[in-house]
Amino acid sequence: MTDFSGKTYWLIGASEGLGRALAKQLNAKGARLILSARNAERLESLSTELLDAPVLSLDVTDTDAVRQAAASIGDLHGVIYNVGTYEPMRTTDWDSDTALKMCDVNFTGALRVLGEVVPQFVEQGHGDITLVGSLAGYRGLPAAIGYGASKAALVSLAETMRFDLKDTGVTVRLVNPGFIKTRLTQKNSFRMPMLMTPEDAAQRVVKAMKQRRFRTDFPAPFSWLIRCVDVLPDLFVYRGK
């Protein structure tokens, strides 16, 4: 079981929704947090509610900014990549700029961050990495151009890292939530099964972070349904299409 007390975690994507709730819950358990996101004002307001939680505003699409931010942190016990952007988009309504932005934030941004912290973790022989993906990363879904692909890439990245970092002392963890009530999911016009509050989702992430288990999907049974669809033959999934 992980003890958060006295450990420093870099929480990227802390300003809103799940990240904001996660910051409060981890801080309450004794973790020292470095809060990052693009919105410095929202980060500052969050920091005032926490104990010893400095703000490091950051755009994960800026490689130089990521490098400078990582270099300024110093000793680090763990990193949590919770950054995400989302715009519903069907293939028939393709917007390349929007699709590329989603991929750059949701996936390539993670590559930039991890490229700065993973070598440090490997060298010191310990470190904790939590990647927040999505159940949408398991199967191509309607109106998910950009978002679904970027989350699928993040899932694949986490799986590769899990293989490669075995026996290094570095823990890799993938957390895939379902629908969370945030400003992003407000863009959806369909009914979202088992919609969670950010606080409920954050509790599940904290619980996952206490363990060394690689993969955590939630909520059940919605996550079970998604994984079942993932293994169904294409002929069944796309029948009539």
C-alpha angles and dihedrals in degrees: 000000000000119000109208096190113120094359124125119228127184105219110195114192095032103140102084146019117344094006094054093048091045091053092055094048096046092046090051088057092055102266119144107225133201105205120214135177136116095263104079093178093057091045091052092051089051093047091058089060094053138065117248097345110146120198123238108177111208144174106211091203090067109083096193092049091051092051093049092047093050092047091052095055102067119188113026133181099190148355128214117198106201099149116133143156128188140190120170107240133170121206089244089059097046116173109182096195092053094044092049092048091054091051093046093052101036100041116005090047088059090053090053094050096042091048088063100043106032095068089052092050093048092048094050092044097236141062141134123234123187118183117191108212129159140247083243087073094071100067138013106261133190118274093010103114107151097004100060093042093049092050091047088053090051091052090051091047092052092049092051092048090050090058096043098044096050111131093010095102091245116123118213118195131183119200118188115188127188122221116339123188102247140128087272098056089046084077091068118099095193131080110271113215117230094358109198132207116240089246093055092047091048091054089056092049092050090049090051091049091056089065136058092229110132104216131037121177122183156230104026132239090024091057090051090054092051092050091048091053088050092063098042117111114262090238089065097041096049100034111143090015 
